[in-house]
Amino acid sequence: MEQLRKKSLHLYVRWAAHTSRGDHSRKPRDPEEEKILFLLDRNRWQWALASKRLEKLGPRRYRWNG
């Protein structure tokens, strides 16, 4: 019975950790915020390519060298 309890607890903890990741807000972003986040992400991507931390291997294929 003790082994089953430990196994059950372990499975429950893994399930709870996995399901709690999806708790995101369903509220749509403000268009201005969306634009700013896109530009920040694009600049971060360009910086990674320029600094050779990110290497383009082909279309839609990259390697992280960081």
Backbone bond lengths (Angstrom), bond angles and torsions (degrees), N, CA, C in turn:
res aa  C-N    CA-C-N  psi(-1)  N-CA   C-N-CA  omega(-1)  CA-C   N-CA-C  phi
1 M - - - 1.441 - - 1.529 110.43 -
2 E 1.329 117.18 -39.51 1.464 121.39 -179.91 1.533 110.92 -64.12
3 Q 1.329 117.19 -39.52 1.465 120.57 178.60 1.528 110.36 -64.56
4 L 1.324 116.86 -41.77 1.464 120.14 178.53 1.520 110.92 -63.79
5 R 1.320 116.81 -38.32 1.458 120.92 179.75 1.528 110.54 -64.06
6 K 1.339 116.74 -44.22 1.469 120.85 179.07 1.525 110.63 -63.50
7 K 1.334 115.61 -44.00 1.459 119.91 -179.61 1.531 110.29 -64.71
8 S 1.316 116.70 -41.48 1.451 121.44 179.50 1.528 110.64 -63.12
9 L 1.321 116.57 -43.67 1.459 120.73 178.93 1.519 110.60 -62.86
10 H 1.329 115.95 -43.16 1.468 120.50 179.49 1.533 110.79 -60.19
11 L 1.329 116.53 -45.86 1.461 120.26 179.29 1.525 111.47 -64.34
12 Y 1.325 116.74 -40.09 1.456 120.32 179.38 1.521 111.26 -64.15
13 V 1.318 117.20 -42.77 1.465 121.32 179.95 1.524 110.21 -62.73
14 R 1.326 117.27 -44.07 1.471 120.53 178.27 1.518 111.33 -63.07
15 W 1.338 117.18 -41.80 1.454 121.42 179.24 1.522 110.55 -64.54
16 A 1.319 117.49 -44.92 1.458 122.13 -178.68 1.530 110.95 -64.25
17 A 1.326 116.74 -40.07 1.463 120.10 179.30 1.518 110.57 -66.40
18 H 1.304 116.74 -37.72 1.460 120.91 -178.65 1.527 111.76 -71.55
19 T 1.303 117.73 -42.33 1.462 120.64 -175.78 1.519 112.43 -77.08
20 S 1.313 119.00 -23.66 1.461 120.07 -177.52 1.526 111.97 -75.41
21 R 1.320 117.95 -14.81 1.467 119.95 179.94 1.517 112.39 -69.51
22 G 1.290 118.55 -24.19 1.456 121.26 -175.69 1.508 114.73 -85.82
23 D 1.324 118.19 10.53 1.459 120.87 -178.74 1.522 110.60 -84.22
24 H 1.309 116.18 76.20 1.453 121.24 177.80 1.510 108.91 -107.70
25 S 1.279 115.11 155.96 1.455 119.85 178.98 1.524 109.56 -68.29
26 R 1.294 116.43 138.90 1.460 121.13 178.21 1.527 111.35 -92.34
27 K 1.325 116.31 0.43 1.457 121.51 -179.50 1.532 109.26 -72.34
28 P 1.322 118.30 129.18 1.466 119.67 179.38 1.533 110.95 -66.78
29 R 1.316 114.89 149.62 1.462 119.54 179.53 1.523 110.77 -75.90
30 D 1.308 114.00 153.34 1.452 121.91 173.38 1.536 107.91 -65.76
31 P 1.331 119.82 137.17 1.479 120.60 -178.45 1.526 113.20 -56.40
32 E 1.320 117.65 -36.82 1.465 120.29 178.88 1.528 110.65 -67.03
33 E 1.321 116.99 -40.84 1.464 121.36 177.58 1.527 110.38 -64.51
34 E 1.322 116.67 -41.19 1.463 121.51 178.24 1.527 110.92 -59.50
35 K 1.324 116.10 -43.00 1.464 121.70 179.66 1.529 111.11 -64.61
36 I 1.328 116.89 -44.46 1.465 121.20 -179.34 1.527 110.72 -64.64
37 L 1.327 117.17 -43.70 1.469 120.46 179.01 1.523 111.40 -63.46
38 F 1.328 116.61 -38.32 1.463 120.15 177.30 1.529 110.63 -62.70
39 L 1.332 116.97 -45.46 1.466 120.83 -179.00 1.533 111.40 -65.45
40 L 1.319 117.16 -40.21 1.462 120.04 177.47 1.523 110.96 -62.69
41 D 1.318 116.42 -43.32 1.457 120.74 179.69 1.522 111.04 -64.94
42 R 1.316 116.33 -42.07 1.473 120.66 179.24 1.531 110.96 -63.32
43 N 1.332 116.78 -42.91 1.466 120.04 178.39 1.527 111.22 -64.30
44 R 1.322 117.35 -39.92 1.464 121.01 178.45 1.530 110.24 -63.56
45 W 1.334 116.84 -40.56 1.462 121.92 178.93 1.530 110.79 -65.13
46 Q 1.329 116.69 -45.17 1.469 121.07 179.49 1.528 110.93 -63.94
47 W 1.334 116.84 -40.00 1.459 120.49 178.32 1.525 110.51 -63.06
48 A 1.322 118.26 -41.95 1.456 122.29 179.96 1.526 110.68 -64.00
49 L 1.326 117.44 -39.34 1.473 120.14 177.00 1.524 111.13 -67.50
50 A 1.329 117.40 -43.30 1.462 121.44 -178.27 1.522 112.27 -66.90
51 S 1.329 117.46 -34.42 1.460 120.97 -178.61 1.526 112.47 -87.13
52 K 1.324 117.18 3.00 1.470 123.78 178.79 1.522 113.23 68.21
53 R 1.330 117.79 12.89 1.468 119.71 173.85 1.515 110.14 -72.78
54 L 1.311 115.48 -27.27 1.458 121.81 178.22 1.523 106.84 -120.21
55 E 1.305 115.96 127.11 1.462 121.23 -176.93 1.530 109.18 -116.76
56 K 1.330 115.91 128.92 1.460 120.17 178.84 1.520 109.02 -83.53
57 L 1.330 116.37 121.43 1.462 121.83 -178.87 1.519 111.57 -96.01
58 G 1.297 117.09 -25.90 1.452 122.17 -177.38 1.512 108.42 176.73
59 P 1.324 116.27 -172.51 1.463 117.86 178.81 1.523 110.17 -64.48
60 R 1.313 115.68 122.38 1.469 123.06 178.84 1.527 113.59 64.58
61 R 1.323 117.42 22.33 1.482 121.34 178.16 1.519 108.49 -130.63
62 Y 1.328 115.77 126.47 1.461 121.81 -178.64 1.525 108.88 -136.93
63 R 1.346 115.16 159.50 1.459 121.31 176.27 1.525 107.82 -129.76
64 W 1.333 116.17 133.77 1.458 121.94 178.72 1.521 108.23 -88.99
65 N 1.341 117.34 121.36 1.456 122.51 -179.17 1.523 111.68 -107.74
66 G 1.294 117.50 18.00 1.456 121.01 -172.00 1.434 115.48 -91.19
